[in-house]
Amino acid sequence: MNKLNNKYLLLVIRVFIGGFFIFSSIDKINDPESFASAIENYRFFPVFVINLIAITLPWIELVTGLLLLLGVKVKENSFVINLLLVAFNFLIIIALIRGLDIDCGCYGSAYSQKAGLLKVFENFVLLFLGILLQIHSSNFMTILGKNADR
């Protein structure tokens, strides 16, 4: 496979995805109760794990977003974000199949968005960009410089 050599494009993708996940985590961290309600609306998880997910998931989003933004372990953090995006799309698609008309909970309670085909498409675009980063990561403008991906 050819290496994507446009370090500026990879930087823009890295900053965009990192910033996106940081933004997505903030309201969920500030209001875990509302995020737990959004998770519960999917009717997928047992009750006893909903609070655990509501408390830990936003912090995973925040940390991976920050590390990606700073260029720390880009491939590894892209992989974690890609796994999250696959899981998010799985849950949204299951909700659509089941006919649930719910808020996706993607940005917490401050920015409501329905779990629908538009959200699935958005997540697939983010996943595509995340895969590009995972495969073709660059250490351009990282806090660790040349050794960022080692």
DSSP file with accessible surface (Angstrom, degrees, kcal/mol):
  #  RESIDUE AA STRUCTURE BP1 BP2  ACC     N-H-->O    O-->H-N    N-H-->O    O-->H-N    TCO  KAPPA ALPHA  PHI   PSI    X-CA   Y-CA   Z-CA
    1    1 A M              0   0  189      0, 0.0     2,-0.1     0, 0.0     0, 0.0   0.000 360.0 360.0 360.0 138.3    0.0    0.0    0.0
    2    2 A N        -     0   0  150      1,-0.1     2,-0.4     3,-0.0     0, 0.0  -0.425 360.0-118.2 -72.3 146.6    1.3    3.4   -0.9
    3    3 A K        -     0   0  102     -2,-0.1     2,-0.7     1,-0.0    -1,-0.1  -0.690  19.4-126.7 -85.6 131.3    2.1    5.8    1.9
    4    4 A L        -     0   0   50     -2,-0.4    -1,-0.0   128,-0.1     6,-0.0  -0.726  29.2-175.4 -75.8 114.0    0.1    9.0    2.1
    5    5 A N        +     0   0  136     -2,-0.7     2,-1.5     1,-0.1    -1,-0.1   0.363  45.1 110.7 -99.5   3.9    2.9   11.6    2.2
    6    6 A N     >  -     0   0   79      1,-0.2     4,-2.3     2,-0.1     5,-0.2  -0.640  41.6-178.7 -83.9  93.3    0.9   14.8    2.7
    7    7 A K  H  > S+     0   0   88     -2,-1.5     4,-1.9     1,-0.2    -1,-0.2   0.805  79.3  55.5 -64.3 -27.8    1.9   15.7    6.2
    8    8 A Y  H  > S+     0   0  141      2,-0.2     4,-2.5     1,-0.2    -1,-0.2   0.917 107.8  47.8 -72.1 -40.6   -0.3   18.8    6.2
    9    9 A L  H  > S+     0   0   76      2,-0.2     4,-2.6     1,-0.2     5,-0.2   0.933 112.3  49.5 -63.9 -44.0   -3.4   16.8    5.3
   10   10 A L  H  X S+     0   0    4     -4,-2.3     4,-2.5     1,-0.2    -1,-0.2   0.880 110.2  51.5 -63.2 -36.6   -2.6   14.2    8.0
   11   11 A L  H  X S+     0   0   29     -4,-1.9     4,-2.9     2,-0.2     5,-0.3   0.935 109.9  48.6 -64.0 -45.6   -2.1   17.1   10.5
   12   12 A V  H  X S+     0   0   93     -4,-2.5     4,-2.8     1,-0.2    -2,-0.2   0.927 113.2  47.5 -61.2 -43.9   -5.5   18.6    9.6
   13   13 A I  H  X S+     0   0    9     -4,-2.6     4,-2.9     2,-0.2     5,-0.3   0.933 112.8  49.3 -62.1 -44.7   -7.1   15.2   10.0
   14   14 A R  H  X S+     0   0    8     -4,-2.5     4,-2.5     1,-0.2     5,-0.2   0.935 114.3  44.0 -61.7 -45.7   -5.4   14.5   13.3
   15   15 A V  H  X S+     0   0   64     -4,-2.9     4,-2.9     2,-0.2     5,-0.3   0.914 114.5  50.8 -67.3 -40.5   -6.4   17.9   14.7
   16   16 A F  H  X S+     0   0  106     -4,-2.8     4,-2.6    -5,-0.3    -2,-0.2   0.957 114.9  40.6 -62.5 -52.4   -9.9   17.6   13.4
   17   17 A I  H  X S+     0   0    1     -4,-2.9     4,-2.4     2,-0.2     5,-0.2   0.928 116.9  49.6 -65.9 -43.1  -10.6   14.2   14.9
   18   18 A G  H  X S+     0   0    0     -4,-2.5     4,-2.2    -5,-0.3    -2,-0.2   0.951 114.4  44.8 -59.0 -47.3   -8.8   15.0   18.1
   19   19 A G  H  X S+     0   0   30     -4,-2.9     4,-2.9    -5,-0.2     5,-0.2   0.892 110.8  55.0 -64.0 -38.6  -10.8   18.2   18.5
   20   20 A F  H  X S+     0   0   37     -4,-2.6     4,-2.5    -5,-0.3    -1,-0.2   0.928 110.8  43.9 -61.2 -45.7  -14.0   16.4   17.6
   21   21 A F  H  X S+     0   0    4     -4,-2.4     4,-1.3     2,-0.2    -1,-0.2   0.858 112.8  51.8 -72.8 -32.7  -13.6   13.8   20.3
   22   22 A I  H >X S+     0   0   30     -4,-2.2     4,-1.3    -5,-0.2     3,-0.6   0.961 112.5  46.0 -63.1 -49.2  -12.5   16.4   22.9
   23   23 A F  H 3X S+     0   0   97     -4,-2.9     4,-0.6     1,-0.2     3,-0.4   0.908 111.0  53.3 -58.5 -43.4  -15.6   18.5   22.0
   24   24 A S  H 3< S+     0   0    5     -4,-2.5     4,-0.5     1,-0.2    -1,-0.2   0.771 109.8  48.7 -64.4 -26.5  -17.8   15.4   22.2
   25   25 A S  H <X S+     0   0    0     -4,-1.3     4,-2.3    -3,-0.6     5,-0.2   0.780  91.5  77.2 -86.1 -26.4  -16.6   14.5   25.6
   26   26 A I  H  X S+     0   0   77     -4,-1.3     4,-2.2    -3,-0.4     5,-0.2   0.910  98.4  38.6 -58.7 -54.7  -17.0   17.8   27.5
   27   27 A D  H  X S+     0   0   34     -4,-0.6     4,-1.9     1,-0.2    -1,-0.2   0.873 115.0  55.1 -68.2 -32.8  -20.7   17.9   28.2
   28   28 A K  H  4 S+     0   0    5     -4,-0.5    -1,-0.2     2,-0.2     7,-0.2   0.876 109.4  47.3 -66.6 -36.0  -20.8   14.1   28.9
   29   29 A I  H  < S+     0   0   36     -4,-2.3    -2,-0.2     1,-0.2    -1,-0.2   0.909 114.7  46.6 -68.5 -41.0  -18.1   14.6   31.5
   30   30 A N  H  < S+     0   0  121     -4,-2.2    -2,-0.2     1,-0.3    -1,-0.2   0.748 126.2  27.9 -73.2 -24.5  -20.0   17.6   33.0
   31   31 A D     X  +     0   0   50     -4,-1.9     4,-1.8    -5,-0.2     3,-0.4  -0.521  63.9 160.4-138.1  69.1  -23.4   15.8   33.0
   32   32 A P  H  > S+     0   0   53      0, 0.0     4,-2.7     0, 0.0     5,-0.2   0.803  74.3  63.1 -64.1 -25.7  -22.9   12.0   33.3
   33   33 A E  H  > S+     0   0  154      2,-0.2     4,-1.9     1,-0.2     5,-0.1   0.938 105.6  44.1 -65.0 -44.1  -26.5   11.5   34.5
   34   34 A S  H  > S+     0   0   42     -3,-0.4     4,-2.0     2,-0.2    -1,-0.2   0.891 113.6  51.3 -66.5 -38.4  -27.9   12.8   31.2
   35   35 A F  H  X S+     0   0   12     -4,-1.8     4,-2.4     1,-0.2    -2,-0.2   0.912 107.0  53.5 -65.7 -38.6  -25.4   10.8   29.2
   36   36 A A  H  X S+     0   0    8     -4,-2.7     4,-2.6     1,-0.2    -1,-0.2   0.900 107.6  51.7 -61.2 -39.7  -26.4    7.7   31.2
   37   37 A S  H  X S+     0   0   57     -4,-1.9     4,-1.8     2,-0.2    -1,-0.2   0.902 108.6  50.7 -62.8 -41.0  -30.0    8.4   30.2
   38   38 A A  H  X S+     0   0   11     -4,-2.0     4,-0.6     2,-0.2    -2,-0.2   0.907 111.5  47.9 -63.6 -40.5  -29.0    8.6   26.6
   39   39 A I  H >< S+     0   0   12     -4,-2.4     3,-1.3     1,-0.2     5,-0.4   0.924 109.4  53.3 -64.9 -42.8  -27.2    5.3   26.9
   40   40 A E  H >< S+     0   0  102     -4,-2.6     3,-2.0     1,-0.3    -1,-0.2   0.853  97.1  67.0 -61.9 -33.2  -30.2    3.7   28.6
   41   41 A N  H 3< S+     0   0   73     -4,-1.8    -1,-0.3     1,-0.3    -2,-0.2   0.741  88.9  65.5 -62.3 -23.0  -32.4    4.8   25.7
   42   42 A Y  T << S-     0   0   20     -3,-1.3    -1,-0.3    -4,-0.6    -2,-0.2   0.693  92.9-147.8 -70.1 -19.9  -30.6    2.4   23.3
   43   43 A R    <   +     0   0  166     -3,-2.0    -3,-0.1    -4,-0.3    -2,-0.1   0.883  67.5 106.7  52.3  44.9  -32.0   -0.5   25.4
   44   44 A F        +     0   0   94     -5,-0.4    -1,-0.1     1,-0.1    -4,-0.1   0.691  59.1  63.9-118.4 -37.2  -28.9   -2.5   24.7
   45   45 A F  S    S-     0   0   61     -6,-0.3    -1,-0.1     1,-0.1    -2,-0.1  -0.696  85.8-105.3 -98.3 147.0  -26.8   -2.6   27.9
   46   46 A P    >>  -     0   0   64      0, 0.0     3,-1.9     0, 0.0     4,-0.8  -0.375  35.5-114.9 -63.8 147.6  -27.7   -4.1   31.2
   47   47 A V  H >> S+     0   0  113      1,-0.3     3,-0.9     2,-0.2     4,-0.6   0.853 110.8  63.7 -53.9 -38.6  -28.7   -1.5   33.8
   48   48 A F  H 34 S+     0   0  169      1,-0.2     4,-0.3     2,-0.1    -1,-0.3   0.656 106.1  43.3 -69.3 -12.0  -25.7   -2.3   36.0
   49   49 A V  H <> S+     0   0   33     -3,-1.9     4,-2.6     2,-0.1    -1,-0.2   0.568  89.7  85.8-105.5  -8.9  -23.1   -1.2   33.4
   50   50 A I  H <X S+     0   0   11     -3,-0.9     4,-2.8    -4,-0.8     5,-0.2   0.929  92.0  45.4 -60.5 -47.3  -24.8    2.0   32.2
   51   51 A N  H  X S+     0   0  108     -4,-0.6     4,-1.8     2,-0.2    -1,-0.2   0.898 111.6  53.3 -64.7 -37.2  -23.3    4.2   34.9
   52   52 A L  H  > S+     0   0  109     -4,-0.3     4,-2.5     2,-0.2     5,-0.3   0.935 112.3  44.4 -61.9 -44.5  -19.9    2.7   34.4
   53   53 A I  H  X S+     0   0   34     -4,-2.6     4,-2.4     1,-0.2    -2,-0.2   0.926 111.4  53.7 -63.8 -45.1  -20.1    3.5   30.6
   54   54 A A  H  < S+     0   0    2     -4,-2.8    -1,-0.2    -5,-0.2    -2,-0.2   0.806 115.4  40.2 -62.5 -29.1  -21.4    7.0   31.3
   55   55 A I  H  X S+     0   0   97     -4,-1.8     4,-0.5    -5,-0.2    -1,-0.2   0.876 123.7  34.4 -87.9 -38.8  -18.5    7.8   33.6
   56   56 A T  H  X S+     0   0   60     -4,-2.5     4,-2.0    -5,-0.2     3,-0.4   0.887 105.5  64.2 -88.3 -39.5  -15.6    6.1   31.7
   57   57 A L  H  X S+     0   0   23     -4,-2.4     4,-2.6    -5,-0.3     5,-0.2   0.908 100.9  50.5 -57.0 -46.5  -16.4    6.6   28.0
   58   58 A P  H  > S+     0   0    0      0, 0.0     4,-2.6     0, 0.0    -1,-0.2   0.884 110.3  51.2 -61.4 -33.2  -16.3   10.4   28.0
   59   59 A W  H  X S+     0   0  132     -4,-0.5     4,-2.8    -3,-0.4     5,-0.3   0.874 108.5  51.0 -71.2 -34.9  -12.9   10.3   29.7
   60   60 A I  H  X S+     0   0   73     -4,-2.0     4,-2.6     2,-0.2     5,-0.3   0.931 111.7  48.4 -64.4 -43.2  -11.6    7.8   27.1
   61   61 A E  H  X S+     0   0    3     -4,-2.6     4,-2.2    -5,-0.2    -2,-0.2   0.922 113.7  47.0 -60.9 -44.1  -12.8   10.2   24.4
   62   62 A L  H  X S+     0   0   27     -4,-2.6     4,-2.8    -5,-0.2     5,-0.2   0.949 114.8  44.3 -64.5 -49.2  -11.2   13.1   26.0
   63   63 A V  H  X S+     0   0   73     -4,-2.8     4,-2.8     2,-0.2     5,-0.2   0.938 116.4  45.2 -65.1 -46.9   -7.8   11.4   26.6
   64   64 A T  H  X S+     0   0    9     -4,-2.6     4,-2.5    -5,-0.3    -1,-0.2   0.904 113.9  51.0 -65.5 -37.1   -7.6    9.9   23.2
   65   65 A G  H  X S+     0   0    0     -4,-2.2     4,-2.7    -5,-0.3    -2,-0.2   0.929 112.5  45.6 -62.4 -46.0   -8.7   13.2   21.6
   66   66 A L  H  X S+     0   0   73     -4,-2.8     4,-2.4     2,-0.2    -2,-0.2   0.928 114.0  48.1 -63.3 -45.5   -6.0   15.1   23.5
   67   67 A L  H  X>S+     0   0   56     -4,-2.8     5,-2.9     2,-0.2     4,-0.8   0.899 113.6  47.8 -64.3 -38.3   -3.3   12.6   22.7
   68   68 A L  H ><5S+     0   0    1     -4,-2.5     3,-0.7    -5,-0.2    -2,-0.2   0.934 110.4  51.8 -66.3 -44.1   -4.3   12.6   19.1
   69   69 A L  H 3<5S+     0   0   59     -4,-2.7    -2,-0.2     1,-0.3    -1,-0.2   0.900 114.1  43.8 -58.0 -40.5   -4.3   16.4   19.0
   70   70 A L  H 3<5S-     0   0   73     -4,-2.4    73,-2.2    -5,-0.2    74,-0.3   0.582 115.0-117.4 -82.6 -11.1   -0.8   16.5   20.5
   71   71 A G  T <<5 +     0   0    0     -4,-0.8     2,-0.6    -3,-0.7     3,-0.4   0.766  58.9 153.1  81.8  26.9    0.4   13.7   18.2
   72   72 A V  S   <S-     0   0   27     -5,-2.9    -1,-0.3     1,-0.3     5,-0.2  -0.802  76.3 -19.1 -92.8 123.0    1.2   11.2   20.9
   73   73 A K  S  > S-     0   0   77     75,-1.2     4,-2.7    -2,-0.6     5,-0.3   0.929  78.0-177.9  46.6  59.5    1.0    7.6   19.8
   74   74 A V  H  > S+     0   0    0     -3,-0.4     4,-2.6     1,-0.2     5,-0.2   0.897  74.9  48.9 -58.2 -46.7   -1.1    8.6   16.7
   75   75 A K  H  > S+     0   0   88      1,-0.2     4,-2.0     2,-0.2    -1,-0.2   0.928 114.2  45.5 -61.6 -44.4   -1.6    5.0   15.4
   76   76 A E  H  > S+     0   0   92      2,-0.2     4,-2.0     1,-0.2    -2,-0.2   0.919 115.6  44.9 -67.0 -44.2   -2.6    3.7   18.8
   77   77 A N  H  X S+     0   0   16     -4,-2.7     4,-2.5     2,-0.2    -1,-0.2   0.867 111.4  53.8 -70.6 -34.1   -5.0    6.5   19.6
   78   78 A S  H  X S+     0   0    1     -4,-2.6     4,-2.9    -5,-0.3    -1,-0.2   0.905 107.1  52.9 -62.6 -39.9   -6.5    6.4   16.1
   79   79 A F  H  X S+     0   0  100     -4,-2.0     4,-2.4    -5,-0.2    -2,-0.2   0.932 109.4  47.6 -61.0 -45.4   -7.1    2.7   16.7
   80   80 A V  H  X S+     0   0   50     -4,-2.0     4,-2.3     2,-0.2    -2,-0.2   0.939 113.6  47.5 -62.6 -44.9   -9.0    3.3   19.9
   81   81 A I  H  X S+     0   0    1     -4,-2.5     4,-2.6     1,-0.2    -2,-0.2   0.910 110.5  52.6 -64.1 -40.1  -11.0    6.1   18.2
   82   82 A N  H  X S+     0   0   10     -4,-2.9     4,-2.3     1,-0.2    -1,-0.2   0.908 108.2  50.7 -62.8 -41.0  -11.8    3.8   15.3
   83   83 A L  H  X S+     0   0   94     -4,-2.4     4,-2.4     2,-0.2    -1,-0.2   0.914 110.5  49.9 -60.9 -42.4  -13.0    1.1   17.7
   84   84 A L  H  X S+     0   0   24     -4,-2.3     4,-3.1     1,-0.2    -2,-0.2   0.925 110.0  50.4 -62.0 -43.6  -15.3    3.6   19.4
   85   85 A L  H  X S+     0   0    1     -4,-2.6     4,-2.5     2,-0.2    -1,-0.2   0.893 109.9  49.8 -64.0 -39.3  -16.7    4.7   16.0
   86   86 A V  H  X S+     0   0   79     -4,-2.3     4,-2.5     2,-0.2    -1,-0.2   0.938 113.5  46.8 -63.0 -44.1  -17.4    1.1   15.0
   87   87 A A  H  X S+     0   0   44     -4,-2.4     4,-2.5     2,-0.2    -2,-0.2   0.922 111.7  50.7 -64.2 -43.0  -19.2    0.5   18.3
   88   88 A F  H  X S+     0   0   41     -4,-3.1     4,-2.4     1,-0.2    -1,-0.2   0.929 112.1  46.9 -61.2 -45.6  -21.1    3.8   18.0
   89   89 A N  H  X S+     0   0    5     -4,-2.5     4,-2.8     1,-0.2     5,-0.2   0.900 109.6  54.3 -64.7 -39.0  -22.3    2.9   14.5
   90   90 A F  H  X S+     0   0  104     -4,-2.5     4,-2.5     1,-0.2    -1,-0.2   0.943 110.9  45.8 -57.1 -48.1  -23.2   -0.6   15.6
   91   91 A L  H  X S+     0   0   26     -4,-2.5     4,-2.3     2,-0.2    -2,-0.2   0.898 113.8  48.2 -64.6 -40.9  -25.4    0.8   18.4
   92   92 A I  H  X S+     0   0    2     -4,-2.4     4,-2.5     2,-0.2    -1,-0.2   0.928 112.2  48.7 -67.0 -42.3  -27.0    3.4   16.1
   93   93 A I  H  X S+     0   0   64     -4,-2.8     4,-2.7     2,-0.2    -2,-0.2   0.926 111.6  49.8 -64.2 -42.2  -27.8    0.9   13.4
   94   94 A I  H  X S+     0   0   45     -4,-2.5     4,-2.2    -5,-0.2    -1,-0.2   0.921 110.5  50.7 -61.0 -42.7  -29.3   -1.5   15.9
   95   95 A A  H  <>S+     0   0    1     -4,-2.3     5,-2.7     1,-0.2     4,-0.3   0.905 110.9  48.7 -62.4 -40.5  -31.4    1.3   17.3
   96   96 A L  H ><5S+     0   0   60     -4,-2.5     3,-1.2     3,-0.2    -2,-0.2   0.921 110.3  50.4 -64.8 -44.4  -32.6    2.1   13.7
   97   97 A I  H 3<5S+     0   0  131     -4,-2.7    -1,-0.2     1,-0.3    -2,-0.2   0.893 111.0  49.6 -60.3 -38.3  -33.4   -1.5   13.0
   98   98 A R  T 3<5S-     0   0  111     -4,-2.2    -1,-0.3    -5,-0.2    -2,-0.2   0.491 115.4-118.2 -80.2  -4.8  -35.4   -1.6   16.3
   99   99 A G  T < 5 +     0   0   62     -3,-1.2     2,-0.3    -4,-0.3    -3,-0.2   0.719  54.3 162.4  77.3  21.6  -37.3    1.6   15.3
  100  100 A L      < -     0   0   17     -5,-2.7     2,-0.8    -6,-0.2    -1,-0.2  -0.587  29.4-157.5 -78.0 131.0  -36.0    3.6   18.2
  101  101 A D        +     0   0  128     -2,-0.3     2,-0.3    13,-0.1    15,-0.1  -0.813  42.2 141.2-106.4  87.0  -36.4    7.4   17.8
  102  102 A I        -     0   0   17     -2,-0.8    13,-2.7    13,-0.3     2,-0.3  -0.851  59.5-100.2-130.2 160.5  -33.8    8.5   20.3
  103  103 A D  B     -A  114   0A  35     -2,-0.3    11,-0.3    11,-0.2   -62,-0.1  -0.630  33.3-134.7 -72.9 137.9  -31.1   11.1   20.8
  104  104 A a        -     0   0    7      9,-3.4    -1,-0.1    -2,-0.3    10,-0.1   0.746  20.7-137.6 -71.6 -22.4  -27.8    9.5   20.0
  105  105 A G    >   +     0   0    2      8,-0.4     3,-0.9     3,-0.2    -1,-0.1   0.618  59.0 137.3  76.9  11.5  -26.1   11.0   23.1
  106  106 A a  T 3  S+     0   0   23      7,-0.3   -78,-0.1     1,-0.3     3,-0.1   0.794  77.5  22.3 -64.9 -33.8  -23.1   11.8   20.9
  107  107 A Y  T 3  S-     0   0   23      1,-0.5     3,-0.5     4,-0.4     4,-0.3   0.115 112.8-109.4-119.6  17.7  -22.4   15.2   22.3
  108  108 A G    <   -     0   0    6     -3,-0.9    -1,-0.5     1,-0.2     3,-0.3  -0.400  59.2 -49.2  82.1-162.5  -24.1   15.0   25.7
  109  109 A S  S    S+     0   0   63      1,-0.2     3,-0.3   -82,-0.2    -1,-0.2   0.657 125.5  71.7 -86.1 -13.1  -27.3   16.8   26.5
  110  110 A A  S    S+     0   0   57     -3,-0.5     2,-0.5     1,-0.3    -1,-0.2   0.834 104.7  35.1 -73.7 -32.1  -26.2   20.2   25.3
  111  111 A Y  S    S-     0   0  131     -4,-0.3    -4,-0.4    -3,-0.3    -1,-0.3  -0.802  81.9-157.1-128.3  89.2  -26.2   19.4   21.5
  112  112 A S        +     0   0   89     -2,-0.5     2,-0.3    -3,-0.3    -3,-0.1  -0.410  17.7 169.6 -71.6 137.2  -29.1   17.0   20.7
  113  113 A Q        -     0   0   42     -2,-0.1    -9,-3.4     3,-0.0    -8,-0.4  -0.970  31.5-118.1-148.2 133.5  -28.8   14.9   17.6
  114  114 A K  B     -A  103   0A 111     -2,-0.3     2,-1.0   -11,-0.3   -11,-0.2  -0.374  25.9-114.9 -71.3 146.6  -31.0   12.0   16.5
  115  115 A A  S    S+     0   0    6    -13,-2.7   -13,-0.3    -2,-0.1     2,-0.3  -0.736  71.1 120.5 -77.9 103.4  -29.6    8.5   16.1
  116  116 A G  S  > S-     0   0   17     -2,-1.0     4,-2.0   -15,-0.1     3,-0.2  -0.853  79.2 -70.5-153.0-172.0  -30.2    8.1   12.4
  117  117 A L  H  > S+     0   0  137     -2,-0.3     4,-2.7     1,-0.2     5,-0.2   0.837 124.0  57.9 -62.8 -34.5  -28.7    7.6    9.0
  118  118 A L  H  > S+     0   0  127      1,-0.2     4,-2.6     2,-0.2    -1,-0.2   0.921 107.9  47.5 -62.4 -39.9  -27.0   11.0    9.0
  119  119 A K  H  > S+     0   0    3     -3,-0.2     4,-2.6    -5,-0.2    -2,-0.2   0.890 110.1  52.4 -67.9 -39.2  -25.2   10.1   12.2
  120  120 A V  H  X S+     0   0   13     -4,-2.0     4,-2.2     2,-0.2    -2,-0.2   0.940 111.1  47.5 -61.0 -44.8  -24.1    6.7   10.7
  121  121 A F  H  X S+     0   0  137     -4,-2.7     4,-2.3     2,-0.2    -2,-0.2   0.929 110.8  51.3 -61.8 -45.4  -22.7    8.5    7.7
  122  122 A E  H  X S+     0   0   47     -4,-2.6     4,-2.4     1,-0.2    -1,-0.2   0.923 110.8  48.5 -58.1 -44.1  -20.9   11.0    9.9
  123  123 A N  H  X S+     0   0    4     -4,-2.6     4,-2.6     1,-0.2    -1,-0.2   0.868 109.1  52.7 -66.3 -36.1  -19.3    8.2   11.9
  124  124 A F  H  X S+     0   0  106     -4,-2.2     4,-2.6     2,-0.2    -1,-0.2   0.893 109.1  49.7 -66.6 -37.4  -18.3    6.4    8.7
  125  125 A V  H  X S+     0   0   65     -4,-2.3     4,-2.4     2,-0.2    -2,-0.2   0.944 112.9  46.6 -64.0 -46.4  -16.5    9.6    7.4
  126  126 A L  H  X S+     0   0    4     -4,-2.4     4,-2.8     1,-0.2    -2,-0.2   0.901 111.7  51.9 -61.5 -39.4  -14.8    9.9   10.8
  127  127 A L  H  X S+     0   0   22     -4,-2.6     4,-2.6     2,-0.2    -2,-0.2   0.917 108.0  51.2 -63.9 -42.5  -13.9    6.2   10.7
  128  128 A F  H  X S+     0   0  128     -4,-2.6     4,-2.2     2,-0.2    -2,-0.2   0.940 112.9  45.5 -58.9 -46.5  -12.4    6.6    7.2
  129  129 A L  H  X S+     0   0   34     -4,-2.4     4,-2.2     1,-0.2    -2,-0.2   0.902 112.1  52.3 -64.3 -40.2  -10.3    9.6    8.4
  130  130 A G  H  X S+     0   0    1     -4,-2.8     4,-2.5     2,-0.2    -2,-0.2   0.884 107.9  51.0 -63.4 -38.0   -9.3    7.6   11.5
  131  131 A I  H  X S+     0   0   70     -4,-2.6     4,-2.6     2,-0.2     5,-0.3   0.909 107.3  53.8 -66.7 -40.5   -8.2    4.7    9.4
  132  132 A L  H  X S+     0   0   35     -4,-2.2     4,-3.0     1,-0.2    -2,-0.2   0.932 111.5  45.9 -56.7 -45.3   -6.1    7.0    7.2
  133  133 A L  H  X S+     0   0    1     -4,-2.2     4,-0.7     1,-0.2    -2,-0.2   0.899 111.6  51.2 -64.5 -41.2   -4.4    8.3   10.4
  134  134 A Q  H  < S+     0   0   56     -4,-2.5     3,-0.2     1,-0.2    -1,-0.2   0.897 119.9  34.8 -65.4 -38.2   -3.9    4.8   11.7
  135  135 A I  H  < S+     0   0   70     -4,-2.6    -2,-0.2     1,-0.2    -1,-0.2   0.891 131.5  27.5 -82.3 -41.3   -2.3    3.6    8.5
  136  136 A H  H  < S+     0   0   16     -4,-3.0    -2,-0.2    -5,-0.3    -1,-0.2  -0.052  79.4 164.7-116.1  31.3   -0.4    6.7    7.4
  137  137 A S     <  -     0   0    6     -4,-0.7     2,-0.3    -3,-0.2    -3,-0.1  -0.094  19.3-156.4 -56.3 149.9    0.3    8.5   10.7
  138  138 A S        -     0   0   24      2,-0.1   -64,-0.1  -131,-0.1    -1,-0.1  -0.935  21.0-144.2-125.6 148.8    2.9   11.3   10.6
  139  139 A N    >   +     0   0   63     -2,-0.3     3,-1.0     7,-0.1     2,-0.2   0.207  56.0 135.3 -98.1  19.5    5.0   12.7   13.3
  140  140 A F  T 3  S-     0   0   43      1,-0.3    -2,-0.1  -133,-0.1     6,-0.0  -0.486  78.2  -1.7 -69.0 127.4    4.8   16.2   11.8
  141  141 A M  T 3  S+     0   0  125     -2,-0.2     2,-0.3     1,-0.2    -1,-0.3   0.913  95.0 144.6  56.3  49.5    4.1   18.8   14.5
  142  142 A T    X   -     0   0   18     -3,-1.0     3,-0.7   -71,-0.1   -71,-0.2  -0.792  60.4-121.5-108.1 160.5    3.9   16.4   17.4
  143  143 A I  T 3  S+     0   0  108    -73,-2.2   -72,-0.1    -2,-0.3    -1,-0.1   0.720 114.2  47.5 -75.6 -16.3    5.0   17.2   20.9
  144  144 A L  T >  S-     0   0   91    -74,-0.3     3,-1.2     1,-0.3    -1,-0.2   0.429  93.3-160.3-102.2  -2.7    7.4   14.2   20.8
  145  145 A G  G X   +     0   0   33     -3,-0.7     3,-1.6     1,-0.2    -1,-0.3  -0.301  65.9   3.2  65.5-134.3    8.9   15.0   17.3
  146  146 A K  G 3  S+     0   0  169      1,-0.3     3,-0.4     2,-0.1    -1,-0.2   0.756 132.7  51.3 -61.8 -29.0   10.6   12.2   15.5
  147  147 A N  G X  S+     0   0   98     -3,-1.2     3,-1.2     1,-0.2    -1,-0.3   0.249  74.3 110.0 -95.7  15.5    9.9    9.5   18.0
  148  148 A A  T <  S+     0   0    1     -3,-1.6   -75,-1.2     1,-0.3    -1,-0.2   0.832  82.9  40.0 -63.2 -35.9    6.1   10.1   18.3
  149  149 A D  T 3         0   0   41     -3,-0.4    -1,-0.3    -4,-0.2    -2,-0.1   0.289 360.0 360.0 -98.8  10.2    5.1    6.9   16.6
  150  150 A R    <         0   0  194     -3,-1.2   -77,-0.1    -4,-0.0    -3,-0.0  -0.582 360.0 360.0 -99.1 360.0    7.7    4.6   18.1
